[in-house]
């Protein structure tokens, strides 16, 4: 695991990081943002990317890369706690950590 950011971490921490590195479906990402009354630009500014990146993430064209991925997942988890009815739309449709993209 040389070169991996958590190589010195406990194996359980590495496993937990992988489990937490899951995105909801693109549709749910958009619905969570809309439920919170946020614009794509506001999300982009908070995460540190361009608005077009957020638009592509919500369309499922690309997926956020580190370090933006962690910030985006954190935002989405917070919104899912705030709007559980929207998060339920996810119903097993997630984007696993192995699906990395640009943006």
N, C-alpha and C positions, 0 to 999 in steps of 0.2 A: 504494500500500500504506500510505497514511497511516493512522495509528491502530493499525496492527498492531504487536504487541509486538516483533517482530524486524525492523522496517523498516530499521534501520541495519546489520543483519547481512549477511554475505556471502550471495549467492544460493544457494550450495551448502548453507550452514547452514540456510537457510529450507527448502530442499528436503528435507534430512535430517530436519528437525523434522517435516515432513509424513509422511515415510516411517515415522518412529518412532511416530507418533500413530495406531497401529492396535491395536485390542483383539481378543483372541481371542473366539470365540463365547461366549455366555452360559454354555453347558454347561461349556466348558473353564474359564472363570473360576471356576465353582463347584468343579469337580474339582481345580483347582490349590489352592484354599483348603483343601479337605478333605484333600488329600494332605499338606499342611503341618500339618494338625491345628489350623487356625485357625478361630475362630468368626467369624460375620459382624460381631459387635460388635468383635472385635479388629482386623479389617480396617478397619472404620469409624473406630475410634479412631486408627489409624495414618494413615489418609488424611485424616481431619478432617471426616467427615460422620456422619450418623445411620445406625444399623443398617438402617433401612428403605431408605435409598438403596442400600446394598450388596445387599440382597435384590432390589430392583428391577433393578439392574444384572445380577444373576445370572439373573433371569427374562427379561431382554431387554426389559423394559417401558420402561426409560429408559437413558440412557448418561451417564457422568460428564462434567461440564463442567470447563473450566479454572478454577482451578488443580488441582482434585482429580483430573482426568483424567491429568495427567502423573504424579502420585504413584501412582495406581492402576496405570497402565501400568508404571511402574518396579517396583512390587511384583510384578505378574504376570510380568514378564520375569525377575525374580530367582527366582520360584517355578518358572518354566518351565525355567530352567537347573538347578535342583535336582531337578526331577521331569520329565525329558524325555519319559518314556513317557506322561505325562498331556498334555503339550504337543502330542504327535503326534496326539492326538484332534482337534486343530484342523483339520488337513488341508484348508487352503484356506478355511476358514469363519471370516472375520474381520469386524470392524466397522470400516469405514474412517473416517477423520477427518471426512468430510462428514456422518456420522450423529451429530449432536449431540443431546443430550436434557437432561432435567433430572436433578438429583440430586447 
